[in-house]
Amino acid sequence: MFQEVFSHLFKKPVTGKYPFVKCVPAEGFRGKQVFDVSLCVSCGLCSRDCPAKAIEMIEFEGKKRPTFFL
């Protein structure tokens, strides 16, 4: 047991020091999704084309609006 504890005592930590060292976003990261209701034309293409099926069209105030399941 002492050998195990001693071996880990001098290893580099696995986690990052977040507040002091900012993480680098992964390659291909496109940013956080933002939905602007004033630009939506209720076509449903987002719901149809979402590969994860995380967008569903629901009826809201007489128009179909996307709902996002994150």
Secondary structure, 3 states (H helix, E strand, C coil): CHHHHHHHHCCCCCCCCCCCCCCCCCCCCCCCCCCCHHHCCCCCHHHHHCCCCCEEEEEECCEEEEEECC
